Amino acid sequence: MRAVVLTRFGGPEVLEERELPDPHPGPGEVVVRVGAVSINNTDVWTRAGAYGTDEPAGWLGPIDFPRVQGADVCGEVVEVGAGVDEGLLGRRVLVDPVLRYADGPEPLVEAVLGSEADGGYAERVLVRADRVHDVTDSPLTTAQLACLPISYGTATGMLERARVRRGETVLVSGASGGVGLALVALSAARGAHVVALSSADKADAVRQAGAQVVVDRRQGDIAEQLADLVPAGLDAVADVVGGDLLATAMPRLRPGGRWVVAGAVAGPIVQLDLRSLYLRSIALLGSTMHTPEQFGVLVAAANEGAIAPVVAQTHPLRAAGSGHEQFERRAHVGKIVLEP
Ligand SMILES: NC(=O)c1ccc[n+]([C@@H]2O[C@H](COP(=O)([O-])OP(=O)(O)OC[C@H]3O[C@@H](n4cnc5c(N)ncnc54)[C@H](OP(=O)(O)O)[C@@H]3O)[C@@H](O)[C@H]2O)c1
């Protein structure tokens, strides 16, 4: 099969198209013919080795080269291994990219497709049968479905952990980004009132995804704007930005409100007056990706057509490097998708 492999840490030029042996399923596994695979920050930062502090590394540690990247896969089951329901053959499936969840009350993610095992930048990918979810009848296109696992999975995990419900007001930061746009769409789909923070040039797209109000994060005082726009206060904040926003917006949460954070693009070290937290019984929650149950919630939304992910652009698989370059220019809204 044709695949694009990550040959070492570096720029987009370290992604090389190669011929690799077709994978075949062992017991409990399936082979998925990749219809579409989307690009994530994780792919770009892993390619660059940007997660390492002393040595270049992927987000969960060292990477074995050559490695086929790609965590966000939608495609068709073309082979099943021993013990797997043959009814899966020919079904269009969305792949849960978590290879291994830790045991325990919070099933933390220990390994991810395209990072600790070969992923979807290929014509075929080998996955565990219990990680594929039938989306044959979803009204979404295969490219749209490939937008979902990491961004929308992370967003689903955040909204579930923060128990965001119909009628609540939720602030979404980084709203024009991969996770942010998913947070906007999924919050709106569950009937929440969405206030979004974004750059002005991406505000229309954020509104189209379901935000009622978009605040330009680069203009004016965000705390004052939020006080004017949401005088009754926020029920929840779904945050991928961190930085100064915690001190700025925490006082705008109602007593008993929830702040869920899954990223820190504006800076991981924050200042916070803890009294704004404990005196008003605010819950501050960390969130990484999703649990198996939360992924099920996302698959249900995809099958119901409750969301319509935005595909910014598709590229042929062999142009994965160009896809990474486009991603890093960050002028796009929505997801960049590769099609083998
Ligand atoms: N915990 C998890 O499981 C998980 C999973 C996926 C991603 N993440 C993390 O979540 C974060 C967002 O990921 P993503 O893929 O959505 O990234 P992304 O697509 O690059 O989007 C981030 C958005 O944040 C905004 N932004 C950038 N710099 C900013 C700043 N200094 N202050 C405020 N806003 C800023 C940008 O929009 P505007 O310029 O329009 O405002 C951008 O669209 C990253 O930190 C990533 O590592 C975590």
PDBQT file of the ligand as one rigid body, heavy atoms in Angstrom, charges set to zero:
ROOT
HETATM    1  N1  LIG A 401      -6.311  17.688  26.105  1.00  0.00    +0.000 N 
HETATM    2  C1  LIG A 401      -6.485  17.106  24.922  1.00  0.00    +0.000 C 
HETATM    3  O1  LIG A 401      -6.854  15.951  24.839  1.00  0.00    +0.000 OA
HETATM    4  C2  LIG A 401      -6.241  17.898  23.679  1.00  0.00    +0.000 A 
HETATM    5  C3  LIG A 401      -6.603  17.401  22.433  1.00  0.00    +0.000 A 
HETATM    6  C4  LIG A 401      -6.431  18.212  21.315  1.00  0.00    +0.000 A 
HETATM    7  C5  LIG A 401      -5.862  19.466  21.469  1.00  0.00    +0.000 A 
HETATM    8  N2  LIG A 401      -5.473  19.869  22.710  1.00  0.00    +0.000 N 
HETATM    9  C6  LIG A 401      -4.905  21.190  22.937  1.00  0.00    +0.000 C 
HETATM   10  O2  LIG A 401      -5.908  22.169  22.723  1.00  0.00    +0.000 OA
HETATM   11  C7  LIG A 401      -5.304  23.345  22.236  1.00  0.00    +0.000 C 
HETATM   12  C8  LIG A 401      -6.018  23.775  20.957  1.00  0.00    +0.000 C 
HETATM   13  O3  LIG A 401      -5.836  22.789  19.968  1.00  0.00    +0.000 OA
HETATM   14  P1  LIG A 401      -6.445  22.992  18.527  1.00  0.00    +0.000 P 
HETATM   15  O4  LIG A 401      -6.078  21.804  17.754  1.00  0.00    +0.000 OA
HETATM   16  O5  LIG A 401      -7.851  23.408  18.608  1.00  0.00    +0.000 OA
HETATM   17  O6  LIG A 401      -5.536  24.241  18.044  1.00  0.00    +0.000 OA
HETATM   18  P2  LIG A 401      -5.735  25.248  16.857  1.00  0.00    +0.000 P 
HETATM   19  O7  LIG A 401      -6.556  24.622  15.779  1.00  0.00    +0.000 OA
HETATM   20  O8  LIG A 401      -4.420  25.817  16.544  1.00  0.00    +0.000 OA
HETATM   21  O9  LIG A 401      -6.641  26.370  17.501  1.00  0.00    +0.000 OA
HETATM   22  C9  LIG A 401      -6.258  27.177  18.563  1.00  0.00    +0.000 C 
HETATM   23  C10 LIG A 401      -7.014  28.513  18.422  1.00  0.00    +0.000 C 
HETATM   24  O10 LIG A 401      -6.644  29.336  19.508  1.00  0.00    +0.000 OA
HETATM   25  C11 LIG A 401      -6.562  30.678  19.079  1.00  0.00    +0.000 C 
HETATM   26  N3  LIG A 401      -5.328  31.229  19.626  1.00  0.00    +0.000 N 
HETATM   27  C12 LIG A 401      -4.077  31.030  19.184  1.00  0.00    +0.000 A 
HETATM   28  N4  LIG A 401      -3.189  31.674  19.963  1.00  0.00    +0.000 NA
HETATM   29  C13 LIG A 401      -3.916  32.294  20.909  1.00  0.00    +0.000 A 
HETATM   30  C14 LIG A 401      -3.579  33.137  22.010  1.00  0.00    +0.000 A 
HETATM   31  N5  LIG A 401      -2.324  33.471  22.277  1.00  0.00    +0.000 N 
HETATM   32  N6  LIG A 401      -4.576  33.598  22.794  1.00  0.00    +0.000 NA
HETATM   33  C15 LIG A 401      -5.853  33.263  22.544  1.00  0.00    +0.000 A 
HETATM   34  N7  LIG A 401      -6.241  32.479  21.504  1.00  0.00    +0.000 NA
HETATM   35  C16 LIG A 401      -5.276  32.000  20.708  1.00  0.00    +0.000 A 
HETATM   36  C17 LIG A 401      -6.546  30.701  17.563  1.00  0.00    +0.000 C 
HETATM   37  O11 LIG A 401      -7.727  31.331  17.097  1.00  0.00    +0.000 OA
HETATM   38  P3  LIG A 401      -7.926  32.900  16.928  1.00  0.00    +0.000 P 
HETATM   39  O12 LIG A 401      -6.615  33.493  16.508  1.00  0.00    +0.000 OA
HETATM   40  O13 LIG A 401      -9.012  33.021  15.904  1.00  0.00    +0.000 OA
HETATM   41  O14 LIG A 401      -8.375  33.371  18.268  1.00  0.00    +0.000 OA
HETATM   42  C18 LIG A 401      -6.643  29.234  17.151  1.00  0.00    +0.000 C 
HETATM   43  O15 LIG A 401      -7.634  29.029  16.169  1.00  0.00    +0.000 OA
HETATM   44  C19 LIG A 401      -3.828  23.044  22.074  1.00  0.00    +0.000 C 
HETATM   45  O16 LIG A 401      -3.159  23.481  23.244  1.00  0.00    +0.000 OA
HETATM   46  C20 LIG A 401      -3.781  21.526  22.001  1.00  0.00    +0.000 C 
HETATM   47  O17 LIG A 401      -2.580  21.006  22.475  1.00  0.00    +0.000 OA
HETATM   48  C21 LIG A 401      -5.675  19.112  23.799  1.00  0.00    +0.000 A 
ENDROOT
TORSDOF 0
